[in-house]
Amino acid sequence: MTVRNAMLGAVAAVTAVALTACGGSPGGDAGGDGRIKVVASTNVWGSVVKAVGGDDVDVTAIINDPSGDPHSYESKPSDVAAVRDARLVVFNGGGYDDFFAGLLTAETEGARKIEAFPLSGKADGHGGTEEPHSAEPHDHEVNEHVWYDLPTVRKVAEQAAADLGGIAPDKKAAFEANAADFGRRLDDLAKRVDGVGRGKRVLETEAVAHYLLDAAGVENATPESFSNAVEAETDIPAAALAEVTRLVDEKQVVAIVDNVQTENSAVKQVVTKAGQAGVPVVQVTETLPEGVTGYLDWMTKQVDALAGALRG
């Protein structure tokens, strides 16, 4: 996670409205309307549960601001209250949203819990972190951003249906039907991206959409030292920046995948260079941005943009 683009904070209010559509506001209760109170660490996972629970859930996301950083987020009393009252909590894990684990106390022992990263099966003995760094381009290391892994998202949806059905048995069939429909639509997305970039190379400004690129079959040509520096918010080594610039200038890559929720002068330089060279830039985000209605809407836009760039 790198320094956030301050300009994106201007859309936080709009994102908060989208979160309300997911069913609630931070610290609020269900208002006695019988809906199941759910708290998620981010609005991405909140939107997945909302797709399964529909009008029967009241979803609150702690991180709903595009400028928010789960790695450094400090919880507030309202967050503690929200989690304390939840029947189901959903978070990413894998070192991404460690603040959320701190909200889970003895008072929340009765809540059902979904942690996405362990469900993904991608820990591979690395404790939720990436494989040891090297100077070579990287393709298959473990990455905590599992909401870009469509099979993992399906697992979370199915677990949400099971947990919500356990809380409200009379609505179990509806939750399962919603999860099945959500899963079918994820499968359709997976088919659209599967292998679409095989044999092609891309750069990514930050290793966020890693699993989506893996599904597309592309080679990630980004020097490891470039990615490490962006993630650590340190200066990008001159040699790595020069290599990335060369790849763009010579059109040795077919696209750049840019996490627009970052602010870094070197990254901006690379994106500008791509525009000058005619290399497509595919924008990705870590939270639901303005103008999307939920996870599927958001991910469909990103899959279509990526597939279009890779096809040329």
C-alpha positions in Angstrom: 0.0 0.0 0.0 1.5 3.3 -1.0 0.7 7.0 -0.2 -2.9 7.7 -1.3 -3.9 10.3 -3.9 -5.4 13.1 -1.9 -7.6 14.1 -4.8 -9.5 10.8 -4.4 -10.6 11.9 -1.0 -13.1 14.1 -2.7 -15.1 11.1 -3.8 -15.2 9.6 -0.3 -18.7 11.0 0.3 -20.0 9.3 -2.8 -18.4 6.1 -1.8 -20.0 6.4 1.6 -23.4 6.7 -0.1 -22.6 3.5 -2.0 -21.7 1.9 1.4 -25.1 3.0 2.8 -26.6 1.1 -0.2 -24.7 -1.9 1.3 -26.9 -1.5 4.3 -25.6 0.8 7.0 -23.4 3.4 8.5 -20.4 3.0 10.9 -21.5 2.1 14.4 -25.2 2.0 13.5 -27.5 -0.9 14.4 -30.1 -2.6 12.3 -32.8 -0.4 13.6 -34.9 -3.3 14.9 -36.0 -4.2 11.4 -34.8 -7.8 11.6 -31.9 -7.5 9.3 -28.6 -9.3 10.1 -25.9 -6.9 11.1 -22.7 -7.5 9.2 -19.4 -5.6 9.6 -16.6 -5.8 6.9 -13.2 -4.4 7.0 -13.6 -2.8 3.5 -16.5 -2.0 1.2 -15.2 -4.6 -1.2 -15.9 -7.5 1.1 -19.0 -5.7 2.4 -20.4 -5.6 -1.2 -19.8 -9.3 -1.6 -21.9 -10.1 1.5 -24.5 -7.6 0.4 -24.8 -9.5 -2.9 -25.6 -12.7 -0.9 -27.7 -11.2 1.9 -29.7 -8.7 -0.1 -32.2 -6.8 1.8 -31.9 -9.1 4.8 -28.5 -7.8 5.8 -27.3 -4.5 7.2 -23.7 -4.1 6.1 -21.2 -1.6 7.6 -17.7 -1.3 6.1 -14.9 0.2 8.3 -12.8 1.3 5.3 -15.0 3.1 2.8 -12.8 6.1 1.9 -10.6 5.8 -1.2 -7.8 7.5 0.7 -8.0 5.0 3.6 -5.1 2.7 4.1 -5.9 -0.6 5.9 -2.3 -1.2 6.7 -2.1 1.9 8.8 -5.7 2.5 9.8 -6.3 3.2 13.5 -9.7 2.0 14.7 -12.1 4.4 16.4 -14.7 3.8 19.2 -17.4 3.7 16.6 -15.6 0.8 14.9 -15.4 -1.1 18.2 -19.1 -0.5 18.7 -20.0 -1.6 15.2 -18.1 -4.9 15.5 -19.4 -5.6 19.0 -23.0 -5.5 17.7 -22.3 -7.6 14.5 -23.6 -11.1 13.9 -21.2 -11.7 11.1 -17.8 -10.0 10.5 -15.8 -10.3 7.2 -12.2 -9.2 6.6 -9.3 -9.9 4.3 -6.5 -11.1 6.5 -3.1 -12.0 5.1 -1.6 -8.8 6.6 -3.8 -6.5 4.7 -6.3 -5.3 7.3 -4.6 -6.2 10.6 -6.5 -3.4 12.4 -9.6 -5.5 12.1 -8.3 -8.4 14.1 -7.7 -5.9 16.9 -11.5 -5.2 16.9 -12.3 -8.8 17.6 -12.4 -9.2 21.3 -14.1 -11.4 23.8 -17.3 -9.4 23.2 -17.4 -10.5 19.6 -16.9 -14.2 20.3 -20.5 -14.9 19.4 -20.2 -13.4 15.9 -19.5 -15.6 12.9 -16.2 -14.7 11.2 -15.1 -14.9 7.6 -11.4 -14.3 6.8 -10.8 -14.3 3.1 -7.1 -15.0 2.8 -7.1 -18.3 4.6 -10.1 -19.3 2.5 -8.1 -18.6 -0.6 -5.7 -21.4 0.2 -2.8 -19.2 -1.0 -0.9 -18.9 2.2 1.6 -21.6 1.0 3.6 -21.4 4.2 4.5 -17.7 3.8 2.2 -16.4 6.5 0.2 -14.3 4.1 3.1 -12.4 2.8 4.8 -12.4 -0.6 7.6 -14.8 -1.4 11.2 -13.6 -0.7 12.1 -10.7 -3.0 14.5 -11.0 -5.9 15.6 -8.8 -8.7 13.8 -10.8 -11.3 10.3 -10.2 -12.7 7.7 -12.1 -10.7 4.6 -14.1 -11.7 3.3 -16.4 -9.1 4.2 -15.2 -5.6 1.6 -15.2 -2.8 -0.2 -11.9 -2.6 -2.7 -10.7 0.0 -5.1 -8.9 -2.4 -7.3 -11.9 -2.8 -10.4 -10.0 -3.8 -8.8 -10.0 -7.3 -8.9 -13.8 -7.2 -12.3 -14.7 -8.5 -12.4 -18.3 -7.0 -11.6 -16.8 -3.6 -14.4 -14.3 -3.9 -16.8 -17.1 -4.7 -15.6 -19.0 -1.6 -16.3 -15.9 0.5 -19.8 -15.6 -1.0 -20.6 -19.3 -0.3 -19.3 -19.0 3.2 -21.4 -15.9 3.7 -24.5 -17.8 2.5 -23.7 -20.6 5.0 -23.1 -18.2 7.9 -26.1 -16.0 7.2 -28.3 -19.2 6.8 -27.0 -20.3 10.2 -28.1 -17.0 11.7 -31.5 -16.9 9.9 -32.4 -20.5 8.9 -35.7 -19.4 7.4 -33.8 -17.4 4.8 -31.1 -20.0 4.1 -32.5 -21.0 0.7 -32.6 -17.4 -0.5 -29.0 -16.8 0.7 -27.8 -19.9 -1.1 -29.6 -18.9 -4.3 -28.1 -15.5 -4.2 -24.6 -17.0 -3.7 -25.1 -19.4 -6.5 -26.2 -16.6 -8.9 -23.2 -14.5 -7.7 -20.9 -17.5 -8.3 -22.2 -18.0 -11.9 -21.6 -14.4 -12.7 -18.1 -14.7 -11.3 -17.6 -17.8 -13.5 -18.6 -15.7 -16.5 -16.0 -13.1 -15.6 -13.4 -15.8 -15.1 -14.1 -17.1 -18.6 -13.7 -13.6 -20.1 -10.3 -13.1 -18.6 -8.9 -16.6 -18.7 -5.8 -16.8 -20.8 -6.6 -13.6 -22.7 -3.1 -12.2 -22.3 -1.1 -15.5 -22.7 2.3 -14.8 -24.1 2.1 -11.1 -23.5 3.9 -8.9 -20.9 2.6 -6.1 -18.7 3.8 -3.8 -16.0 2.0 -3.0 -12.8 2.6 0.0 -10.7 1.6 -1.9 -7.5 0.9 -5.6 -7.1 -2.8 -5.2 -6.4 -4.5 -7.0 -9.4 -1.9 -9.8 -9.3 -4.3 -12.7 -9.3 -6.4 -11.2 -12.2 -3.2 -10.9 -14.2 -2.3 -14.4 -13.3 -5.7 -15.6 -14.6 -5.1 -13.7 -17.8 -1.9 -15.6 -18.3 0.3 -12.5 -18.7 3.9 -12.2 -17.7 4.5 -9.5 -15.1 7.6 -7.7 -16.4 7.8 -5.3 -13.4 11.2 -5.4 -11.7 10.8 -6.7 -8.2 12.8 -3.8 -6.8 10.3 -1.4 -8.4 7.3 -3.1 -6.8 9.0 -3.4 -3.5 9.8 0.3 -3.4 6.2 1.3 -4.3 4.8 -1.0 -1.6 7.3 0.3 1.0 6.7 3.9 0.0 10.5 4.4 -0.6 12.4 5.8 -3.5 12.3 3.6 -6.5 15.9 2.5 -7.5 17.2 4.4 -10.5 18.0 1.1 -12.3 14.5 -0.2 -11.8 12.9 3.0 -13.0 15.2 3.1 -16.0 14.2 -0.5 -16.9 10.5 0.2 -16.6 10.9 3.3 -18.7 12.8 1.3 -21.4 10.1 -1.4 -21.5 7.5 1.3 -22.1 9.5 3.3 -24.6 10.3 0.2 -26.6 6.8 -1.1 -26.3 8.1 -4.3 -24.7 4.9 -4.5 -22.7 1.3 -4.4 -24.0 -0.2 -2.5 -21.0 0.4 -0.9 -17.7 -1.9 -1.9 -14.8 -2.1 1.1 -12.5 -3.5 1.3 -9.0 -5.0 4.7 -9.1 -5.4 4.9 -5.4 -1.7 5.6 -5.1 0.3 8.8 -5.3 4.0 8.5 -6.3 5.9 10.9 -8.6 7.8 8.0 -10.2 4.6 6.1 -10.9 3.0 9.2 -12.4 6.1 9.6 -14.6 5.7 6.0 -15.9 2.0 6.4 -16.6 2.7 9.7 -18.4 5.4 7.9 -20.5 2.9 5.2 -21.3 0.5 7.7 -22.7 3.2 9.2 -24.9 4.3 5.8 -26.1 0.8 4.6 -26.9 0.9 1.9 -24.3 -2.6 1.4 -22.8 -3.0 2.1 -19.0 -5.6 -0.1 -17.2 -6.8 1.5 -14.0 -7.5 -0.7 -10.9 -8.5 0.2 -7.4 -8.6 -1.4 -3.9 -12.0 -0.2 -2.9 -15.3 0.4 -4.7 -15.0 3.7 -6.5 -17.6 6.2 -7.5 -20.3 5.1 -9.8 -20.3 1.3 -9.2 -23.2 -0.6 -7.8 -21.3 -3.5 -6.2 -18.5 -6.0 -6.6 -19.7 -7.5 -9.9 -20.2 -4.1 -11.5 -16.8 -3.0 -10.3 -14.9 -6.1 -11.3 -16.7 -6.3 -14.7 -15.4 -2.9 -15.6 -11.9 -3.8 -14.7 -12.0 -7.2 -16.5 -13.3 -5.6 -19.6 -10.7 -2.8 -19.5 -7.9 -5.4 -19.0 -9.1 -7.8 -21.7 -9.5 -4.9 -24.1 -5.9 -3.7 -23.5 -4.5 -7.2 -23.8 -6.3 -7.9 -27.0 -5.1 -4.6 -28.5 
